[in-house]
Amino acid sequence: MVTWIYGLTLIVLSNFKVVHSITSSFCNITGGNNASTTKTDKPTITVPFPEVLSVPEHYVWCSAEGTPPINISLLNASNCTPLASGIGKVASKIKQEGNYTCVAKNEAGFDTTDFTVALIDCGPCQCLGYNAGSHVWNTYHCIWGDSAPELFWKLIPTTTTDLRLDENKIQVLPPHVFFNLSQLKDLDLSRNQIDKLPEQVFAQLTNLQYLYLYGNKIQILPPDIFFNLSRLTTLALDGNKIQNLPPHIFVNLSELERLFLGWNKIQFLPPDIFFNLSKLSSLSLSENQIVELPELLFAKLSNLKYL
């Protein structure tokens, strides 16, 4: 039996052995098989990336899915001691680059995942981390007053959940700028000078809940620009130069609650543009150039409160 004590949390892994090899910096967890349960019940660990890019102010986390309760620990692989322990999800601020291991156990079995952490400095940006147990928020807020340096786009921490780049005179977004930021929940690109969105620029942001693009110069929206954002609850496109909306541009945004399209140059709304937005409660279309509304345009918006 191995017992880890971290703070006031006591994690006991019965019949387990933690082995630290001098030839490897990773921790090996052995033992604990239980033949009486099915493989699907065992915990499955997830980490943001196998190679994590972080800042000292951010939390690095791992979580596990499976039959609860799941005891989980985040270990420093150099000495196999726990940095954090808990149930379901754990997080810790990491100050040293190197190798780390997550181990999770429930009555059905166990799982381990190894990953590496590289650290960068916040530089001119503001970095903050918040850990509320089951929820981790890591903010990365940058204001240059000018267009973002080219090197910046390659050094955004992958641990970022809240990326704020408003008021930076950004004109162009590199096509793959957010490719390694799948943990983003909040993205603020408002009040820049963006006039075009690359077709796949948001394709990897499957956890995104808030997207702010207001106050730019966007004229055309690619038809599938928001297709992968199925968890999005707020989309702000007001204050741009949008003239037309592709007919199915919002079709996959079934969780959307707030949609702001005011202060554009929209002249025509496709009849089914809001067809799948049954959770929408706020819709702004003011200060456009709309001359006629399709007869059943709002028919599916049963939760709409503000128009």
Secondary structure by P-SEA (a helix, b strand, c coil): cbbbbcccbbbbbccbbbbbbccccbbbbbccccccccccccbbbbccccbbbbcccccccccccccccbbbbbbcccccccccccccbbbbbcccbbbbbbbbbccccbbbbbbbbbbbbbccbbbbbbbcccbbbbbbbbbccccccccccccccccccbbbbccccccccccccccccccccbbbbccccccccccccccccccccbbbbccccccccccccccccccccbbbcccccccccccccccccccccbbbbccccccccccccccccccccbbbbcccccccccccccccccccccc
